[in-house]
Amino acid sequence: MEKIIVFGHKSPDTDSICSSLVMADLQTKLRGEEVIPYRLGELSEETKYVLKYFEIEEPKFIEKIEEGQQVILVDHNEFTQSVDGIENAKIDTVVDHHRINNFTTSEPLFYYAQPVGCTSTLLYELYKLNNIEIAPKMAGLMLSAIISDTLLLKSPTTTEKDKKAVEELAKIANVDINTYGLDMLKAGTNLDKYTVDELIHLDAKKMEKEDIKYVIAQVNTVSIPDVLKRKEKIEQEINKEILAKGLSLFVFVITDIINSNSEAIVLGDRCDAISKTYEIKDNIAIMPGVVSRKKQILPLIEKNI
């Protein structure tokens, strides 16, 4: 029998990778047969830090799946963010914390979703609900994912469930939340090694509303001005992407993880989706207090577009 595979979204962040690894562990134990984790893109420096810290091998890369392949989706459900061929896959299970959009199946499935800060918070619950013991390394992965998605529990997406999960997982993984969490987040702010093309795709999600296609990309930093030193080249690459993909809008969000603010490079013919709320000068929108793509930026665009 062909093995079941599990993966997160394209341009994977730490939650997407960690959730794939954790879900594979959980489902292997529940089903009694091996479930294989995969990734749909390159790892970020933050994710590399996590896997090295807990001594875990990175998932293998997969670009396309065959018709009828049995799959489990974590940290996403929108087909535009998933693996090539997902429309013809047999989707067995979804565990996610995002909106449901552009998603259909031909057969019933297990779908577990809640409005929490991180997919790994839901995986933590599933271990508990199924009375499966959480190994220290799996606890470390889930802890890391929650810290990443909630910016050390500072994001407006953070819920009491996320806080409770972090507290218990830190004990199992035997790490200090603040020390480890800050070191992990800082590891992800070293952006100098990336080319401009890599930078705008590092954590980019393609969205679609009716016939309007747009991308929200986000990077974390401790110095927004350092990232904006490459503003002209970033704009050039974004404009290439807009033309190549037929996008109406590309929002490149640069988030200061220390001060919890963002600035965004906004390009395309639907910049009004941002400018209706934030003034745009020289293609830059200053967004005080904005750190969450899912809860702050995406709803804003959906409302204004």
C-alpha positions as a printed NumPy array, in Angstrom:
array([[  0.   ,   0.   ,   0.   ],
       [  1.281,   3.481,  -0.862],
       [  2.312,   5.377,   2.238],
       [  0.353,   8.388,   3.466],
       [  2.314,  11.646,   3.293],
       [  1.953,  14.871,   5.275],
       [  3.088,  18.394,   4.447],
       [  2.474,  22.062,   5.176],
       [  2.264,  24.977,   2.758],
       [  4.666,  26.273,   0.127],
       [  7.361,  28.74 ,   1.29 ],
       [  7.254,  26.896,   4.611],
       [  7.677,  28.663,   7.93 ],
       [  8.652,  26.97 ,  11.19 ],
       [  5.097,  25.929,  12.034],
       [  4.606,  24.354,   8.613],
       [  7.772,  22.237,   8.901],
       [  7.423,  21.356,  12.579],
       [  3.749,  20.483,  12.202],
       [  4.563,  18.123,   9.329],
       [  7.161,  16.3  ,  11.422],
       [  4.935,  16.172,  14.489],
       [  1.827,  15.093,  12.573],
       [  3.819,  12.283,  10.948],
       [  4.867,  11.102,  14.412],
       [  1.329,  11.294,  15.799],
       [ -0.333,   9.586,  12.825],
       [  2.283,   6.83 ,  12.683],
       [  1.49 ,   6.012,  16.302],
       [ -2.264,   6.194,  15.778],
       [ -2.377,   4.173,  12.552],
       [  0.377,   1.663,  13.246],
       [  1.925,   2.346,   9.841],
       [  4.531,   4.889,   8.828],
       [  3.322,   8.313,   7.711],
       [  6.008,  10.311,   5.881],
       [  6.604,  14.072,   6.374],
       [  7.598,  16.268,   3.423],
       [  8.303,  19.953,   2.814],
       [  7.217,  22.16 ,  -0.085],
       [ 10.159,  24.561,  -0.053],
       [ 13.483,  25.518,   1.465],
       [ 13.954,  25.87 ,   5.197],
       [ 14.356,  29.276,   6.814],
       [ 17.288,  29.996,   9.122],
       [ 14.878,  29.933,  12.055],
       [ 13.648,  26.458,  11.139],
       [ 17.201,  25.225,  10.6  ],
       [ 18.044,  26.451,  14.101],
       [ 15.126,  24.463,  15.549],
       [ 15.972,  21.21 ,  13.779],
       [ 19.656,  21.494,  14.702],
       [ 18.822,  22.256,  18.337],
       [ 16.605,  19.187,  18.7  ],
       [ 18.749,  17.035,  16.381],
       [ 15.983,  16.237,  13.899],
       [ 16.474,  15.539,  10.202],
       [ 14.662,  17.876,   7.821],
       [ 11.784,  16.448,   5.749],
       [ 12.442,  15.58 ,   2.126],
       [ 11.289,  17.997,  -0.569],
       [  8.33 ,  17.197,  -2.777],
       [  7.138,  19.321,  -5.694],
       [  4.261,  17.338,  -7.158],
       [  2.073,  14.398,  -6.19 ],
       [  0.359,  11.758,  -8.298],
       [ -3.378,  11.404,  -8.695],
       [ -4.995,   9.502,  -5.822],
       [ -2.067,   9.98 ,  -3.419],
       [ -3.363,   9.893,   0.159],
       [ -2.277,  13.06 ,   1.952],
       [ -2.569,  14.911,   5.229],
       [ -2.445,  18.717,   5.198],
       [ -1.159,  20.76 ,   8.113],
       [ -1.011,  24.536,   8.572],
       [ -2.953,  25.217,   5.366],
       [ -5.975,  24.187,   3.342],
       [ -6.003,  26.535,   0.342],
       [ -5.012,  24.706,  -2.823],
       [ -3.118,  27.774,  -4.066],
       [ -0.686,  27.293,  -1.159],
       [ -0.366,  23.526,  -1.486],
       [  1.595,  20.982,  -3.503],
       [  1.153,  20.735,  -7.273],
       [ -1.474,  18.089,  -8.025],
       [ -3.373,  18.588,  -4.759],
       [ -6.673,  18.866,  -6.66 ],
       [ -6.453,  15.18 ,  -7.552],
       [ -5.148,  13.889,  -4.238],
       [ -7.128,  11.943,  -1.666],
       [ -7.142,  14.316,   1.308],
       [ -7.402,  12.204,   4.428],
       [ -6.92 ,  14.777,   7.192],
       [ -6.46 ,  18.521,   7.696],
       [ -5.202,  20.225,  10.858],
       [ -5.095,  23.986,  10.471],
       [ -5.63 ,  27.355,  12.148],
       [ -6.34 ,  29.498,   9.071],
       [ -9.509,  30.467,   7.234],
       [-11.048,  27.815,   4.959],
       [-10.875,  28.941,   1.338],
       [-10.55 ,  27.385,  -2.115],
       [-10.897,  23.921,  -0.607],
       [-13.06 ,  20.992,  -1.753],
       [-12.895,  17.221,  -1.405],
       [-14.788,  14.38 ,  -3.057],
       [-14.81 ,  12.224,   0.084],
       [-15.393,  12.786,   3.816],
       [-12.316,  13.583,   5.88 ],
       [-11.103,  14.435,   9.37 ],
       [-10.84 ,  18.226,   9.655],
       [ -9.57 ,  19.77 ,  12.888],
       [ -9.348,  23.546,  13.022],
       [ -9.566,  26.242,  15.673],
       [ -8.769,  29.976,  15.767],
       [ -5.556,  29.587,  17.763],
       [ -2.104,  31.056,  17.211],
       [ -0.465,  27.981,  15.764],
       [ -1.208,  24.614,  14.169],
       [  1.088,  22.93 ,  16.683],
       [ -1.24 ,  24.014,  19.491],
       [ -3.894,  21.836,  17.852],
       [ -1.456,  18.95 ,  17.431],
       [ -0.664,  19.208,  21.145],
       [ -4.401,  18.845,  21.805],
       [ -4.616,  15.821,  19.508],
       [ -1.848,  14.045,  21.398],
       [ -3.798,  14.684,  24.599],
       [ -7.157,  13.639,  23.14 ],
       [ -5.678,  10.362,  21.889],
       [ -3.673,   9.679,  25.066],
       [ -0.403,   9.575,  23.118],
       [  2.712,  10.413,  25.09 ],
       [  4.643,  13.401,  23.739],
       [  8.355,  12.711,  23.273],
       [ 10.752,  15.543,  24.252],
       [ 11.841,  16.163,  20.654],
       [  8.248,  16.39 ,  19.441],
       [  7.508,  18.748,  22.338],
       [ 10.45 ,  20.879,  21.261],
       [  9.145,  21.084,  17.7  ],
       [  5.647,  22.076,  18.79 ],
       [  7.011,  24.599,  21.285],
       [  9.212,  26.15 ,  18.586],
       [  6.331,  26.414,  16.136],
       [  4.098,  28.187,  18.661],
       [  6.876,  30.595,  19.645],
       [  7.466,  31.346,  15.958],
       [  3.831,  31.885,  14.973],
       [  3.002,  33.99 ,  18.04 ],
       [  6.33 ,  35.855,  18.261],
       [  6.958,  34.512,  21.754],
       [  3.271,  34.861,  22.685],
       [  3.195,  38.594,  21.778],
       [  1.134,  38.341,  18.593],
       [ -2.592,  39.242,  18.683],
       [ -3.233,  35.72 ,  17.389],
       [ -2.097,  34.28 ,  20.744],
       [ -4.784,  32.497,  22.769],
       [ -4.898,  30.958,  26.223],
       [ -4.62 ,  27.564,  24.554],
       [ -1.308,  28.591,  22.993],
       [  0.003,  29.801,  26.347],
       [ -1.007,  26.598,  28.102],
       [  0.555,  24.441,  25.397],
       [  3.835,  26.39 ,  25.525],
       [  4.059,  26.034,  29.294],
       [  3.566,  22.263,  29.24 ],
       [  5.674,  21.618,  26.142],
       [  8.608,  23.594,  27.561],
       [  8.623,  21.282,  30.578],
       [  8.625,  18.165,  28.402],
       [ 11.333,  19.571,  26.108],
       [ 13.298,  20.867,  29.108],
       [ 13.977,  24.334,  27.716],
       [ 13.58 ,  27.852,  29.094],
       [ 10.847,  29.494,  27.03 ],
       [ 12.251,  33.02 ,  26.969],
       [ 15.934,  32.184,  26.506],
       [ 15.358,  29.557,  23.845],
       [ 12.539,  31.486,  22.194],
       [ 14.494,  34.709,  21.774],
       [ 17.55 ,  32.854,  20.453],
       [ 15.351,  31.021,  17.968],
       [ 13.598,  34.158,  16.728],
       [ 16.888,  36.015,  16.372],
       [ 18.272,  33.135,  14.3  ],
       [ 15.513,  33.829,  11.803],
       [ 16.347,  37.532,  11.477],
       [ 19.667,  37.001,   9.677],
       [ 18.442,  37.978,   6.223],
       [ 21.729,  39.097,   4.639],
       [ 22.511,  35.618,   3.288],
       [ 19.391,  35.559,   1.105],
       [ 19.242,  36.9  ,  -2.432],
       [ 16.45 ,  39.381,  -3.048],
       [ 14.497,  36.713,  -4.953],
       [ 14.869,  34.307,  -2.028],
       [ 13.886,  37.048,   0.405],
       [ 10.511,  37.814,  -1.17 ],
       [  9.678,  34.09 ,  -1.356],
       [ 10.98 ,  33.175,   2.104],
       [  7.534,  33.219,   3.708],
       [  5.11 ,  34.187,   0.965],
       [  1.478,  33.14 ,   0.722],
       [ -0.501,  33.459,  -2.472],
       [ -4.148,  34.38 ,  -1.961],
       [ -7.086,  34.693,  -4.296],
       [-10.421,  36.433,  -3.935],
       [-12.728,  36.022,  -6.91 ],
       [-10.444,  36.938,  -9.842],
       [ -7.953,  38.964,  -7.802],
       [ -4.644,  37.245,  -7.066],
       [ -2.271,  38.648,  -4.497],
       [  0.673,  37.707,  -2.304],
       [  1.483,  38.597,   1.285],
       [  5.117,  37.896,   2.089],
       [  6.609,  38.46 ,   5.526],
       [ 10.078,  38.499,   7.069],
       [ 11.126,  39.084,  10.667],
       [ 14.012,  41.317,  11.643],
       [ 15.507,  43.314,  14.509],
       [ 16.17 ,  46.251,  12.147],
       [ 13.69 ,  47.305,   9.468],
       [ 16.127,  49.918,   8.045],
       [ 18.69 ,  47.171,   7.391],
       [ 16.197,  45.291,   5.212],
       [ 15.145,  48.47 ,   3.417],
       [ 18.733,  49.078,   2.298],
       [ 17.81 ,  46.684,  -0.525],
       [ 14.45 ,  48.364,  -1.185],
       [ 15.111,  49.201,  -4.844],
       [ 16.178,  45.657,  -5.699],
       [ 13.303,  44.194,  -3.684],
       [ 10.855,  46.324,  -5.663],
       [ 12.397,  45.17 ,  -8.928],
       [ 11.957,  41.501,  -7.976],
       [  8.417,  42.067,  -6.755],
       [  7.456,  43.754, -10.012],
       [  8.884,  40.786, -11.922],
       [  6.764,  38.472,  -9.789],
       [  3.643,  40.565, -10.384],
       [  4.109,  40.341, -14.133],
       [  5.027,  36.651, -14.162],
       [  2.147,  35.516, -11.936],
       [ -0.544,  37.988, -12.985],
       [ -0.83 ,  39.445,  -9.492],
       [ -2.925,  42.467,  -8.603],
       [ -1.06 ,  43.121,  -5.359],
       [  2.154,  42.135,  -3.613],
       [  2.654,  43.135,   0.01 ],
       [  6.138,  42.522,   1.432],
       [  5.836,  42.917,   5.191],
       [  8.967,  43.578,   7.277],
       [  8.248,  42.927,  10.956],
       [ 10.352,  44.188,  13.855],
       [ 10.133,  41.368,  16.405],
       [ 11.563,  43.505,  19.215],
       [  9.201,  46.485,  18.94 ],
       [  6.214,  44.651,  17.411],
       [  5.82 ,  46.97 ,  14.416],
       [  5.9  ,  46.473,  10.657],
       [  6.582,  48.349,   7.453],
       [  5.457,  47.002,   4.104],
       [  6.562,  47.466,   0.52 ],
       [  3.281,  47.592,  -1.405],
       [  3.161,  47.181,  -5.196],
       [  0.565,  46.358,  -7.831],
       [ -2.589,  47.912,  -9.278],
       [ -4.611,  47.212,  -6.131],
       [ -2.49 ,  49.092,  -3.595],
       [ -5.751,  50.664,  -2.452],
       [ -6.316,  47.484,  -0.429],
       [ -3.634,  48.861,   1.89 ],
       [ -3.812,  52.626,   1.253],
       [ -7.458,  52.796,   2.361],
       [ -6.143,  52.135,   5.871],
       [ -2.437,  53.013,   5.866],
       [ -0.82 ,  55.893,   3.999],
       [  1.668,  54.692,   1.377],
       [  4.694,  56.878,   0.647],
       [  7.329,  55.808,  -1.856],
       [  5.689,  52.351,  -1.919],
       [  6.075,  51.995,   1.877],
       [  3.223,  51.602,   4.361],
       [  4.112,  52.075,   8.026],
       [  2.03 ,  49.743,  10.218],
       [  2.459,  50.377,  13.964],
       [  1.483,  47.416,  16.119],
       [  1.007,  45.099,  13.142],
       [  2.78 ,  41.729,  13.345],
       [  0.239,  39.149,  12.188],
       [ -0.426,  38.355,   8.528],
       [ -3.325,  36.076,   9.416],
       [ -5.206,  38.284,  11.867],
       [ -4.221,  41.819,  10.892],
       [ -3.035,  42.073,   7.277],
       [ -5.128,  39.447,   5.471],
       [ -8.502,  40.597,   6.915],
       [ -7.588,  44.189,   6.046],
       [ -6.913,  43.319,   2.402],
       [ -9.999,  41.122,   2.133],
       [-12.109,  43.97 ,   3.466],
       [-10.617,  46.666,   1.234],
       [-10.01 ,  44.808,  -2.001]])
